[in-house]
């Protein structure tokens, strides 16, 4: 017995030491937890007991700030069910409620028990509305995220948005791998569509204010994303949907879609003073639509063919074949992204009517005494025009001067017959040539009496006198007048190089 006594005493002492250590450890943790709760909790909450045994407690945090310690998990579940029934069940049936993303509930081990402050904690959460509703989350491949009441609602809204760019009939057909009827007249048909950004559907929690519950809300997001500045238009008398669309750079269907709460069709009568959204799209998604277009396009003939005719008098012409435009049917494949064309390729073309080239016969037969109608420069080289047509009142002609030899020669501007040779106070020595084609030319202010006589035939470029300063003149020059059927005309319209 004696030899077992030391062993027994050692065991007793060991048990005492372990118990003392546990008590010290328990007192240390208890004091630390007590201090922590008293310093950080939003809800004042006293410690009602300290146990030598560890138990699990639930702490509720707002971000990093402790709100308080809950008594039981069941209380949280019941509380959320009550709030859901009171506030959210009507707008969000058949779902569940949770805390907002800033609220955290943690499970921790503790030696202490706290007074039950569940009503005060829940009242705080209720007043601050720190809740999230479980809803359908739509995550796009470009990073955009929205929460919607249901995927069915989102699909309806997406289809309505797509109708900004593709007709509903074409949309329904393409989805079952069919196409609208072939084009039999000029216009377009939709032959394909695609949304570049893919959408992933899953369940998620979000504040009720961030969940889209109506089709217009979702269409608005698909149209403008986040932060787009909205432009509006106020309806005035005689406005139509198509007219407003044209002024705003939208299509009529786009105006209907983005104002679907007010406008139901492109033919709707609008109310004067009504404010409409006319903002162009700034969508977070890109809708690609492929269209086939059949267009009538003009085919132009070759440039006019001029054919010399030696049997026709010079100066005359006849249209032998009148120009006619042709046309062709052209088929295009065009790509649009969010309604803006980005590519166009011709896939077929057929000429329906060939163009007809214009052919004009030009007379080349020279007849003495009959002009060609095209006038040459009446002076020789080293001369220029010093005064344009009607440069002063009553001046019906063009003045020419020589740069060096002021009294240089004058030449007949075209073939013809001398119709008049005389002197008068206005024109001084002057000559009138009748070109026998409805045109006459006057050469005035000659140096001396001209060396030609009435009835004399002259060729284009024949010498008929010298530049002078006779009559009503302020210096040596030639005044050239052109008369067609007795009416004074601007010589520059007939002179070569004027």
Secondary structure, DSSP 4 states (H G I P E B T S, - for coil): -HHHHHHHHHHHHHHHHHHHHHHHHHHHHHHHHHHHHHHH-SS---EEEEEEEEEEEEEEEETTEEEEEES-HHHHHHHHHHHIIIIITTTSTT--EEE-TTEEEEEEEEEEEE---HHHHHHHHHHHT-EEEEEEEEEETTS-EEEES-HHHHHHHHHHHHTTTS-HHHHHHHHTT--PPPP-SSEEEEEEEEESS-EEEEEEEE-GGGEE-SHHHHHHHHHH-SSPPP-EEE--TT--HHHHHHHHT--HHHHHHHTTTT--STTPPPPTT-EEE-PPP--SS-EEEEEEEEEEEEEPPPPPEEEEEEEEETT-EEEEE--B-EEEEEEEEEEEETTEEEEEEEEEEEEEE--B--EEEEEEE--TT---S-BPPSB-SSEEEEE-TTSSTT--SEEEEESS-TT-EEE-SSSEEEEEEEEETTTEEEEEEE-SSSEEEEEEEESSS-S--TT-EE-TT-EEEEBB--SS-SSSBEEEEEEETTEEE-GGGTBTT-
